[in-house]
Amino acid sequence: MYEKGLPVYSSSVVTFYNPTIYYSPKKYEVPKLSNPNSWSLILVPDTQNYVKYQRNQGTLDLMTAWISENVDSLNIKMVLCTGDLVEQNDMIVPNGKNGNQTSRQQWMAVSRMFGRLDGQVPYVLAAGNHDYGYKGVEHRGSNYNTYFPAHKNQANYKLLSAAAKNAGGHPSLENAAFDFTAPNGRKFLFMTLEFAPRDTIVQWAKNVVDEDKYKNHTVAVLTHSYLNAKNQRIEKENYPVKDANYGEAVWKKLVEPSKNIQLVFSGHIGGADDFKAHVGFKVDKNKGGKKVSQMAFNAQAMGGGWQGNGGDGWLRILEFLPDNKTVKVHTFSPFFAASPATKHLARSTESYNDFSFSLD
């Protein structure tokens, strides 16, 4: 790629590159609904690399501030986060190589940043493998319930319809269901499941979605580890916890047998500065004959890899159109959009980051 203002040499002449020819940044457009009667869901990727370094925390703060500022203009009715809220769940001495914040500082930061949405819009946060154990799911104990109790966000509490007990025996939002009616009247049940959910949790979820009162709901399942970048459900991972159901098992035991689960969201995956390694999408049919759109979205190793800036501020805007079927997906960075120097980079328009799908 040519550097602006540098000479371009050939065998016989010296010319200067014309920036109007070689440099054509994408035009920035403020995110907006394609239809004024649509509503939107914001999908936030894994946040661990934002909170593990103090220097990165401002970007996550900017992201949640952008969501708050656009609740009305984008008619935002739901926010989901794919989990791994922190890098280490219970570490009191940071090693400096993989973060310089204690676990308490990390939990306080992510709780504070999502807190700007409290009372304004519901948010459902998955618990990832890094949210358990000491450094990474050595056991199923978590500080999740301390920093995200059920009463924290009144906008959540109004929708909360079911909650299961965590591994410590306490009801928590690690496994919970939220009954939501969209502005166009379509009924949704947003359900979050712990990392690699235990058999008892999978059964609990199945019992909930099979309840007669939800038979006409569109159920959306949020869980941290489910789909990989090859658009395949994850079958096995080498974590020390037992009684664990990964993507394929969750599909076979919960999603496929259902008649009303039509959406599955996950994160977890990634590759240093490789966006395609962070995302996945596939569509299958459940036993009820309905399409199940399964989406993985993460960005935590964009912007410099695992020790970089935390993910370049990327999030996803899912616009649900008033036809009650079409969903438009756009991948956007409030971080890049904040500066005139970088705002032309604020939208990822690759086919795997900008597309549409439909609900039955």
Secondary structure, DSSP 8 states (H G I E B T S, - for coil): ---TT-EEE-SS-EEE--HHHH-----------SSTT-EEEEEE---HHHHSSGGGHHHHHHHHHHHHHTTTTTTEEEEEE-S--SS-SS-SS--SSS-SS-HHHHHHHHHHHHHTTTTTS-EEE---GGGSTTTT-SSS--SHHHHS-TTS-HHHHTTEEEEEE-TTS-EEEEEEEEEEE-TTS-EEEEEEE-SS--HHHHHHHHHHHTSGGGTTSEEEEEESS-B-TTS-B------S-SS---HHHHIIIIITT-SSEEEEEE-----TT-GGGGEEEEEEE-TTS-EEEEEEE--TTTTTGGGSSSSTT-EEEEEE-TTSSEEEEEEE-HHHHTSTTTGGGSEE-STTTSEEEE--
